[in-house]
Amino acid sequence: MKCPDGSGITGRRRAGPGAARQDGIALILVLWLTIMLTVIASGFAFSMHSEALTARNALSLAQARAAADGGIERMAFELSRPRYPTAWASDGMPHTWRDGDVGIVATAVDESARIDINSAPEMLLRGLLEHVGGADAETAARIVDAIADWRDPDDNRRPNGAEEADYRAAGLEQKPTNAPFETVAELARVMGMTPPLYARIANTLTVQSRQPGINATTAPRDVLLALPNATPEAVDAYLQQRAAALASKLPVPPFPPASGFAAGAVPVWRIRTVATAADGVTFARDAVVRPSGDGRRPLLTLSWQEGTTVDAPVTIDSAPGNDRPDSKSANGRQ
């Protein structure tokens, strides 16, 4: 179709280079906008997924915590029941059961399995500091005397000990309380006690048993090593004998080096429970409890803290209420 002027050029005008550049810029803008919207949508979806996962984990953790806390109460109840052949005992053997979808493993030992720093004789404390803590004989003797000066009611300094004047001379703010230790952690304030030494022996100590000796039938390896004449080889051999006897439901044999430091079981129990939810979320509870004799408040809690979950997984029967020893159970610290 010709134009009125006869030039022969059609009515549609050709797009110039500027129009083509505008079309290209528009296309790039659309692509960038699409990418941005995709990134925003992906971020939103990831955020919602993370929030949902966090919510599920929080719910599972709450369930596991409640189950572990309930496990402490059940273990204490079972230990308080009259003795009969299948009764639970504070011997460190694991008991497993299910509470809904949560698997629970519980162990208990009586508190005389540890060394009471308020009642233990000096020879036992020296053995602990030397054979478990790694202190030399001279250092161990000084710390033992300092422990005695801390817990006795007077200000009379022992030959290698430390009373208030010695702490002041050393530039220390603390001073002996001249009273029994209220917590194991208080031992870290005794003159001569270093953080590494305290860390090595803390898990062998208690202030709750009130026994001068230990119960070798439940004591852990480090406590047995503190006994005079207890070699690592003898301790390891005894632990194998003890485990075999417990697995066979036979009486635990005595440990000869403990003959002069023996203590019977006391009704103060160190209980550990590990609860695992169906999705693998795990919570551990460590507690020290004792019966009160008061029907309105039958149990007194002496220690209540979250435990570490570093144990092997446990195979728990699917039937609710089932409990049985399991060699793969989470034993925790004794």
ABEGO torsion letter per residue (X at the ends): XBBAAGAGBBABBBBBAAAAAAAAAAAAAAAAAAAAAAAAAAAAAAAAAAAAAAAAAAAAAAAAAAAAAAAAAAAAAAAABBBBAABBBBAGBBBBBBBEABBBBBBBBBAAABBBAAABBAAAAAAAAAAAAGBBAAAAAAAAAAAAAAABABABBBAABBBAAAAAAAGBABBBAGBBBABAAAAAABBGBBAAAAAAAAAABBAAAGBABBBAAABBAAAAAABBGBBAAAAAAAAAAAAAAAAAGBBBBBBAAAAAABBBBBABBBBBBBBBBAAGBBBBBBBBBBBAGBAABABBBABBBBBBBABBBBBBBABBGBBBBBAABBAEBX
